[in-house]
Amino acid sequence: MVRATLLGPQRHVTTIGSVASELGWRGPVATITAGWEEREDEDDELVEALGLPAHNLRLFARAESVFAEDPELLAALRERHDRLRALRRLYRQRLRHALDAARELFVSDRRAGNRPITVPVRDHTTDDEIPGVERLEWSDPTILEPAQTDAMRAVTELDRHHLRRVAEVYHAFENNVRPAERRSVRREREAIARELAPCDAVAIAGGHVTVLLNRLRLFGIASLLVRRPVMAWSAGAMALTDHVVLFHDTPPQGKGNPEMFEPGLGLCPDVVALPHASKRLVLDDPVRVSLLARRFAPARCVALDAGSRIDWDGERWHGHSSTMALSRDGEVVPVSTCW
């Protein structure tokens, strides 16, 4: 069992110190900043904010040392990365079409309200509009709602299929390469366990979620967090959940779609962590909000903005008044006290 607290980003609104005090942490605290990559050791502000003795486990540096010692492992990791990237490219192509179809049904429903709407009929051969010919469409909920359900099922099945394919790649890597049995990895895992033993709790920072997840997996950190309180934010919060969802409605390259990325550590179940949600999601678009909430249900999509917090006691989630969640109705609502 893991007791965990997931927080919003700490860059502008720092709450880790007050939360650690409220939770009764005394220190030392083991910190994980591998998501910062080469800046891993630049943690003075983090330690100051915690207000407790801290020990950085330096997972990024340890991994670099392992790769230098074991080039065969590094080559296998690169091959795994290439396979995952190819899977994601195909998944994104299919996802775009599936989401567009679902979004069209929900957008049309919103526009129609409870009144019939008329749209031009299109010739199935030429796809040209036939002047003067119209038909009623989506005026009957017994017709529309099953279509919406089917469209959402197609999206969620695609997500699950992709997640299974990704899990297969990781499983094959573990079976064929057996990283935990390699001398360099085993040595570092043993050292991490020794350094973690006297620590009162663990704090996991954000950064590059892929880099962070890879280091957490390489060194078997999930098993070391059992029965030890954990605090995580941003990418750190995402990494602890059942599955990591990448999201940005308006990235620089154009319209974006939330996508299933890969399995997380699975220590914090039934929640989709959405750091910086108010910046990365168009939360005033009820259709996009509704689709996201429906797509990952029964897991709850939680907007982890600055000042947000949810706590997992090993059995239930406890929300705070400053934390919001996405609803199936397309609204952003306060998280209930517990669920």
Secondary structure as UniProt FT lines:
FT   STRAND          4..7
FT   HELIX           16..22
FT   TURN            23..24
FT   STRAND          29..32
FT   HELIX           34..39
FT   TURN            40..41
FT   HELIX           44..50
FT   STRAND          54..56
FT   HELIX           59..69
FT   HELIX           71..112
FT   TURN            113..114
FT   STRAND          117..122
FT   TURN            124..126
FT   STRAND          129..137
FT   HELIX           141..177
FT   HELIX           179..181
FT   HELIX           183..196
FT   TURN            197..198
FT   STRAND          201..204
FT   HELIX           209..218
FT   TURN            219..220
FT   HELIX           221..224
FT   TURN            225..227
FT   STRAND          230..233
FT   HELIX           235..240
FT   STRAND          243..246
FT   TURN            252..253
FT   STRAND          259..263
FT   STRAND          271..275
FT   HELIX           277..280
FT   TURN            283..284
FT   HELIX           286..295
FT   TURN            296..298
FT   STRAND          300..304
FT   TURN            306..307
FT   STRAND          309..312
FT   STRAND          317..319
FT   TURN            321..322
FT   STRAND          324..326
FT   TURN            328..329
FT   STRAND          332..334
//
